[in-house]
């Protein structure tokens, strides 16, 4: 359903809802102010670009989004990827990559891929978010302690020795303001939750530095005066080489944006009892990321922390998100000049807390107790994110998860000859679908497959089916426990059917389910085998075997519906 939530909620909108949305929108706008500036600086761009992103993207996401309470803007998840793109391709490269990511997101929405995001394994999400959190924290060490380092290596392995090797050069005043800011951010919510601790830390830290004239680096001393004007519309120079080189990071931005926005929407649904429209949300995110960079902004997505703040302060509809964007715009236009007084160490303290919350260390610890395959994916994704590249981490993490999943599925898929096994070991319980107690004619072999019959398990069948007893005339393949089959599985059965034909053996399928039946019919396998040789249950299959052997059929006591339409 491609209808923004705003249009739905306006049908029954009233004054009471507006007051609630307005209060929440103002509070969220105040909360978003330091975060927008901090994320911009950490991403390697000027502070106003973070504000522009929060204003434009925040407005579009609330206007077109599929969630009632989602708040959009720059987030910590993009810091690493944005910083890397700027270093390699410059601001024009970032514009192109963000626009491409927006296009990807819109396509994902129109293709209704919103629900597929949930299939990304949790170990991958936990691994790269924890890795990003660690990188964000390390990038703030310089500002937290006021270290006078000319150039910090971008590589994590090279960065750590440089940072910790210069800790003896820390600025006491900067360190004290950082400690004060951290204390306020952590303690203030315990005093009152009505006023954001980050905003209080921002005001207190700025005032202390200003009135005591402390030797602490501020936004203005590093970046100059923050522009309070909306930049003019600009378009990047697009070339084939740039587009080709930016496809991978653009896709990473799109994937991160999709994951974070939909996770935020899910969290919001759990708190409000509402249901978001995932595909509409992706379209809104994509539109925001196409328009925002044209005004100098950076990638944006749904922000979990700001969304939760919106809900806790009474936000009920997308109007709260629109008001949050307007509040930020007014602050930028009329108070932007004062933002230059903000100490960088205060922003560093804010990002340090963001990194801590983002680390999900409790979830990370819990994941270490999971099966080894999940632990391998978790640690691999975390390691690759920290040491190499976020794009590489996600790509390898997904491939590794897929391979481990296929291995797990192949392991649970088992098959074997039931006739012989039953005679040697009476393990099957009696029942309508059991071969226990049934009269199995001579020259009939019953073979059962349990689990998905896909390419990962096909080799098992080839090996097991290789051992066919002499003088077998009818081979019954029981597929009652096969929920799904792929092209390799179909091809494997086709090859086996050809072998049966050569040896004058009739192949009979028993208990085939809907998906395997449809796949076999579409591939022409049913036509080859013959519809009469496709039976709904073991009784029908045994009677078909008797018919082939020229024996008298047995009466079935309880009639059951066949899964094959004759």
N, C-alpha and C positions, 0 to 999 in steps of 0.2 A: 504494500500500500504506500504509494508515493505521495503522501499528504503530510506536510509539516505539522508537528504537534501544536504550534502556535495557532494555526487556523482552526484546529479542533477545540482548543481551550477557550478561544474567544467567543464561542457560541453561548457559553454560560458565564461569561466574565462579569464581575461586579466590583463595587467599591471596596468591599472587605478584602477580596483577593488582591486588588491593586495595592492597598496599604501594606499588606503582608509582603508582596513582591518588591515594593519600593524600599522597605526597610532592609530586606535581605540583599537587594541589588546594591545599595549604598555600602553595606558592610563588606560584601564580596569584592566590590570595586576597590575598597581600601586595602583588603587583603591581597588583591592581585597586583597592586602598585609595586611593592618591592620585589615581588616574584618576577614580574615582567621585566623589570630593569636588571635583576640579578641573572636571569636566564639569558638575556641578550648579551651581557658582558661576558658571561661564562662561555657563550657560543662564539665569541670573537667578533661581535658587532657592536655598534654604538648603542647606548642605553635607550635612546628614543625609538629605535627599531623594535625593541621589546614592547614598548607602550603602544606603538602603532599596530603591532600584531594583536595585542590584547583588545584594542578598540575595534579594529575592522573585523578580524577573524571571530572575536567574541560575539559581535553583533550578528554576523552572518550565520554562525553556528546556532545561535539561539533562534534566529528568524526562520531558518530552513530546517532545523534539526528534527530528529525523530524522538527526542526525549523532552519531557516537561521541564526538567530542572538542570540539564547539562550546561556547564559553564566551559567555554572554550578559550584557548589562548596558548601562548608558548609554554612548554613543559620541559622538565629535566631530561626526558627520554631523548630529545633531539639534540642536546648539547654536543655530544661527541660527534655525531654524523654531520651536523652543521659546521662545527669547527673544522673538521677534516675537509669538507667541500670548499670552504672559504680559503683554506691554506693552499689547496691544489688548483681551484678553478676561479677564485675570487667571487665577488658579490654577484656578477652576471651569471656565473655558474650556479650559485645558490638559487637565484631567481628561476633559472631554467629547470633545475632539479625539483624545486618546490611546485612549479606549475605542472611539470610532468607527474609528480606525485598526486597532485589534485586531479589530473585526468584519470590516473589509475584508480583513485578512490571513487570517482563518479562511475567509471566502468564497472567496478566491483559492486556498486550499489544497484545499477540498472541490471546487472547480471544476477542480482539477488544472492550475492555471496556473503552477505552479512552474517548469516547463521553459520557459515563455514569457519569463521574465525575461531569458534569454540573448539574446533578440532586441532588447533595448535597445542601440542602437549604442554602441560604445566611445567615440567622441568626446563623446557626451553624458555618460557616466559620468566620463570624465577631466575634462571641462569643469567639471561642478558640484563634483566632489571637490576639484579644484585651487582653484576659487573659494571653497569653504567653508574650505579650509586657509588661504587668504590672509586671510579675514575673521577666523578664529580667532586668527591671529597678531596682527592689528591690535588685537583686543580685549584682548590680554595686554600690550601696550606700556605701558599705565598701571601695571600691577602690577610689570612687569619693572624699570621705572625709578623706581617710587615717586612718580609724578607726582601732585601735589596739584591735581587738577582736579575741581571740584564736579560738573559734569555733562558727559558726553561724548555728542555727537550719535549717534543710532543709524544714521543714513545714512552710508555709506562715504565718499562724496564730501565730506561736511561734516566727518566724523570725522578724516580724515587731516591737514588743516591745523591742527586744534585740538591733536592729539597732537604733531606735529612742531614746532608753534609754542611748546609748553611744555617741550620737551626740556631747555631751560636750567634748569628748576626740578627736575631729577632729584635723587633722594635717593642720595648716594654709598654709604651702607650697604646700601640696598636693591639698588642696581645691582651692588655687590660680591657679595652673596649670590646674586643671579641668575646672575652670571658663574660663581661657584663651583658652583652647582647644574648649570648647563649643562655645565661641564667634567666633573663627575662622571658625569652621564648619558651623555655621549659617550665618555668614556675608560674608564669602569669595565667595560663589556662586553669590552674588550680584555684586561683583567686576569683576569677570571673571569666566566663566564656563569651560574654557579650562583646568584649573588645579583643580583637586579635592580638596575640602576643608578638607576632612579627611586626605589626604596625607600631606597637608600643616601643619595641626594641629599636626600630628605625628612628622614631622621634627622640627617644632618650639618648641614644648613641650619637645622633647628629647634634643635639643641643650640648651635650658634654664636650664634644670635640670643638664646637664653635665657641662656647663661652670660656673654655679653659685654653683655647688656642693651642691645642695639642698638635704635635707633629705626626699627623695621621693622613694618609693618602685618601683623597675623596674623588668622587666622580668628575668634578670640574678640573681638579689638578691633573687627572689622567686623560680625560676625554674632551675637556673644554666645556663650553656652555651647551646645555641640552636644548635642542631646538624645540620650540613649542608650536610649530606650524606643521600641518599635514603636508608631506612631500607631494610634489606633482606626480601625475601618472607617468611612468616610464616603462619602456619595453626593452627587454634584453636583446642583444644580437644573437640570433639563433643560427647555428651552423650544424651540419651533419656530424662533424667531429665532436662537437660539444654534446649533442644529444646522445650519440653513441657511447661516449665516455661517462655520461651521467645516468644511464639507464639503471645500472645496479644501485647506486645510492638513492636515486629517485624511488625505486621500488622499495628500498628499505624504509625511506620516510613514509611511504604510503602504508606499508605493513605495520610499522610502529604506530602511525596515526590511527589505523583501523583497530589495532589491538587495544591501545590505550583508551580510545573513545568508547568502544563497545564494552570494555571492562568497566569503565566509569559508569556507563549507562546501566549495566547489570547491577552494580553496587547501588546506584540510585533507585532502581526498581525494587531492590530488596528493602530499602529504607522507606520507600513511599507506598509500596504496594501497587504501583502502576506498571505498565509494560511499554517499553520503548519500541520504535520502529527502526530496526537495525539498518535496513537498506536506505531508508530516508536519511538516517544519521550519516551514513557513508557519503551520500550525495552532498549533504550539507558540509561535511568536512572537506570534500573535494573542491566544492565551490569556493570555500574560504581560502584554501591553499592555492587556488588559481588567481584570485583577486588580490589577496594580501601582499604577495611579493611585488606586484605592480606599483605599490606605494612604499616599497622599501622594507616590508615586513619579512619575517622568517616563518618557518613551518609552525603550524598550530594544530592542536587536537583537543579533545575533551580532557579536562583536568580533574582528576579524582578528588584531590584535596579541596579545590575551590567548589566543586559540585557538592561535596559533603557539607562544606560551610554554608552553601546556599540552602540546602535542605534544613540544616539545624537552625538557621536563622529565619525560617518561615517561607522560603521561596516555594511557590506552588505551580507557577507556569513559566513559559519562556520569557515573559515580560521581565522577570527578575534578571535574566541574562542580558536583555536589551538595556535595562537600567544600569547594570554593572558596566557595560561598555560606554554608556553615556557619561557616567561618573568618571571613568578613567579619562575620557576625552576632555572633560571640563578641568580635571586636575592637570592634564598635559598642557592645555591652552593657557590656564591662568596661574598655575603654580609650578610649571615645568622648570622655571629658572631657579627655584629653590631646591630642586632635586639634585643639582650639582653639589650641594653641601653634604650629601649623604656619604659617610665613610665607606670605603670598599670593604673594610673588615666586618662591618655590620651586614652587608650583603653576603659576605663570605660565611658569616654565622648562620644566616637564613638558609643558604644553600647547604651548609653542613647538616642542618636539621632535616632539610628536604632529602638529602642523600641517605640519612639514617632511616627515615620513614620509607624511602624507596627501596632500601636494601632488602626488606622482607626477611630479615635474618631468622626470625622464628620459622617462617615457611621454608627457608633454605635448610635449617637444621632438621626440620621434619622430613624434608625430601631425602636427606641422607639416610633415613631409615627405610626407605622404599626399596623395591627390587633393584638389583645391581644394574640392570639395563637403564632404568630411570636415573640412577645415580651417575652413570657414565655420561648420559646426555646432559644432565645438570652441570657437572664439573667441566665437561668439554666446552659447553656454551659459555660458562662463566670464564674459563681460562682464555678462550679465543676472544671474547669481548674485551677483556682487560689487556691482554698482551698484543693482540693483533688488530682486529677490526670488527665492528659490529655487524657489517654486512656479511663478512666471512662467517662470523659466529652463528648468525641466523641460518644461512645457507647450509653450512655443515651440520648444524644442530638438527635441522629438518630432515636432511638426508640420513643422518645417523639414526634419528628416531624412526624413520620409515623402515630402514634396514633391520633395526632391532625389533620393531613391531612385526615385520614379515617373518623374522626368525622365530619370534614367540608364537605366531599363528601356525607356522610350519611345525613347530614342536607339539602343539596341541592337536594337530590333525593326524589321526592315526588310521590305519587300514590293515585289513588282514582277511584270511580265508576263515569264515565262520564255521563251515561244515566240519573241518578237521579239528579246529579249536574246541568246538562244542563236544565232539566225541571224546576228546582227550580230557577235558576239564568242564564239568557241568556248571558253568558260571552264569548262564543267562536265566533270568527269572521267567516264569511262565506268564504269558499274556498274549493278546491278540496279535501283537507285532513281534513276538518272540519266535524264534525257530525251535525253541524247546518244546518237545512233544509233537513236533510236526513230522510228517512222513516225507523225507527228502529222497526223491527217486535216485536210483543209481545213474551215474554219468552226469550228475548235476553238481555244480560247485557254486557255493554262495560266498560272495566277497562283499565286505562292508567297508564303507568310507565314513569316517567321523570327523567333522570339522570342515572349514572352508577348503574347497578344492581349487587352489590357485597355483600360480607358477612356483611359489615357494615349497609347495607340497607335492607337485607333480612328479618329481624324481622318486619320491617314496612309492607312488603307485607303480611306476615303471619297474622299480626293483622288485616290489612284492608280486606284481602280476607276471613277472618273468617266470615264476615257478608255477606252472600250470600242470596239474596232474594228467597223466596219460589217460586216454580214452574219455576225456571230458567232452560232452556234446552240447551242454547248455551252461553258460556262465551267467549267473545272476549277480548283478552289481547293485547292492543296496545303497541308496543315496538318501535315506530318510533323515540322516543327521548331517546332511550337507546344506547349510543355509545359503551358500553363495558359491558361484563358480566363475572363473575368468576365461579368457580366450585360450590361455595355455592349458587349462584344465579340459576345455572342450577339445582342443587339438590332441591332447593326450588320450582321451577316450576314443577319438576318431582313429588315431594310430593303432590303439588296442583293438578296435573293431576290425580294422584291416587285417591284423594278425589273426583274429578269430576267423575271419572269412577264409584265409589261407589254410587254416587248420580245420575247417569245416565245423566250427563252433558257433552256436547261436548266442548272441549277446542280448540279455534281457535286463532292462533297467527297472528298479523297484523303488517306490516311495519318493519319487523326484518332486522337489518343492517348486514354488512358483518361479523364483529367479533363475535357478538352473534350468527349469523347463523352458522358460522364455528364451534364454541364451542358446539352448540346444536347438530349439525350433528355428530361431533366427539364423543360426549358423548352418542349418540344413542337416544337423546330426539326426534329428528325429526321423526325417525322411529316409535317411540311409538305414537306420536301425529298423524302422518300421513302427508304426503307431501301435500295432498289436504286441510289440515287444517292449512297450513302455507301460508298466503296470503301477497301479496306485498303492499296493501293499504287497507283503510277502506271500499271502495266500493266493492272490491273483497271479503273482510271478511264478509260484510253484505249479499252479494249474496250467499256466502257459507253457512251462517246461514239460509237463506231462503231455500236453497237446502236441508239442514238437516231437516228443519221443514216441508218440502213438499210444500213450497210456490213458486210462480212464481218469477223468477229472474227479476231484474230491469236492463234496459239498461244503461250502463255507458256512459255519454256524451263524455268525453275526455279520450281517452285511454292513460294509463300510463304504463310504463315498470314495471313489477314486479321484486322485488329483489330476487325472488325464481326462479331458473331455473327448469322448468318442463321437 
